[in-house]
Amino acid sequence: MSPVEVGAPKWWLRVRELFAILLFVSLVSGCGSWVFPGKKLQVNPDVIRDIRDAGKVVSEADMEIPWDGSSTVIKILIIDTESPSVKEAINRSSNFLHSLEWKAIDQEDPLRMKSQKWKNVSLSMEPIDSYQFLELDSPQVTKAIEMARRQTMPEALMVLELYPTG
């Protein structure tokens, strides 16, 4: 014990212990995320390699979304399905993904799928003309879309967003 603690009442020592515990808990929780840098969630590169076979990847980009000291990286692949129509492009892409053990979560636009083979990853898929994102927040995505449009017909282009879920 230090000389100050010798004459201090026991309740004061308890208050100091409680204060130290509360300070520690607040630093470890979200209040202290600036002290302990967060993690970056990304899709496993093996998943991306697996998906590349859905068609010819004509362009790609990463979109990083920060959240409370951490971030999530969404991988965007723009695929040329070499289809004559949007409907055929959707069918070809979804059939290929089903063969890779991806299962549709819903049939909305965009089509969302969950992998049965890979854990903690999902994707959304939609035609390039339907794809929406915040251009100001994602200049890399804007460039990827422009590059893809210059290479082939937009009817054949599908945008796949792969994102970690855990």
N, C-alpha and C positions, 0 to 999 in steps of 0.2 A: 504494500500500500504506500501511496505517496503521502507526504506530510499533510497535504490538504485533506486527504480522505480520512485521516486518523480521527479528526474531530468532527467530520461531517456526519449528519444524521443518516440513518440507513435509507430513509425514503428518498433522499437526494441521490444516493448512489443508484437506486432503482430507476429514478427519472432519467439519469444519464444513460443507463443501459437501454431503457426503452427508446430514448432519442437516437442512440447509435443504431439500434435495430431498425427503426423507421427510416433513418437515412439510408441504410444499406438496401432495404427493400425498394425504396423509391429510385435508387440508382440502378438497380438491376431490372426494374420494371420499365415500362415505356417512358417514364419521366427521365430516365438516364440513357436513352438511346443515342444521344450525342456523345456519351462517354464510351459506350461499348458499341462500335459500329455494327450494323446489322448484316444479315447475310443476303446474298444475291441468289434468288431462285431462278434456275434455268432448266430448259429441257435437256435431257440426256442426249449427247451427240449421236449415239447409236440409233435413237428414235428418228432423228432427222435424216440420217443415212437411209434408214428403212423407208421413210416417206418419199425420198427423192425419186424412187422408182415409179411414182404415181403418174409421171409424165416428165417431159423435159422441163427442168427448172430454168426459166429464162431470167429470173431476177429474185433477189432475196434481200431481207433487211431484218434488223433487230430493233425492237421497240422496248425501251426500258421504262418501267413505271415505278417511281419511288413511292414508298409508303412507310412512314414512321421509322425512318432510319434503315430500312431494308429496301430491296427492290425486286421486282419480278421482270424477267426478260421474256418477251414474247417473240418467238421466231416466226417470221413471215416468209413463206415460199410462194412465188407466183409461178404457176405451172401451165405450160402449153399442152393441152390434151389432144391437140390436132383434130379437134371435133368441128363439124360444120355448123353446129348450133349450141346455144347455151344449155338446152335441155340434154343434149348428147354429152356435153362436157361434164355436166353434173353426174349423169349416169355412169360414165366411164370412171370418173374420179371416185365416186362412192363405191362402185363395184370393186375397184382395185383396193380401196381401204378396207372393205369388208373381208377381202381375201387375206389381208394382213392382221386380221382379228380386231378391227375397229368396229364398234357397235354404235349405232345412232342413239343419241340421248333424246333428241326430238327431231321433228321433220320441218321445223320452222326455217325461215331464211334469216340468218345463215344456218346451215345444217351443222349441228354440234354432235361430236362423236367422242367416245371414251375408248381407250385402248384396253383390250382384254389381255394383251401380251405385256405391255409396258405399264408399270405402276406410276401413279402420280402425274399423269399427263393427259390432256384433252386437246381437242382441236375444233376449230370451226372452219367451215368451207363455204365459199360463195363465189359467184361470178364476179369478175373484176368490175363490171359496170354497177354492181350492187354494193360493192365494198365501201364502207364508210369509216373514217378515222379522223383524228384531229390533225390537220396538216401543219399547224403551227407547232405542235408538240412532237411531230414525227417527220422531219425533213428527209430522213433516210428512206422512209416508206414512200414519200412522194417521189423521190428519185427512182426507186425500184419500180413503181407503177409506170412512170413515164418511160423508163427503159423497156419494160415489158411491152407496152403498147406500140413502141416503135418496131418491135421484132415480129409481131404476128397479129392475126385478127383478134379483136377483143372477145368475140364469141367463144373462142377456144381457151381463153385464159381463166384459170381458177386461182383464187387467193386462199391459201391455207394458213391459218394462225395456229401455231402450236404453243401451248402454255402449260407451265407446271401447276399442279393442283395440290401439292402438299409439301 
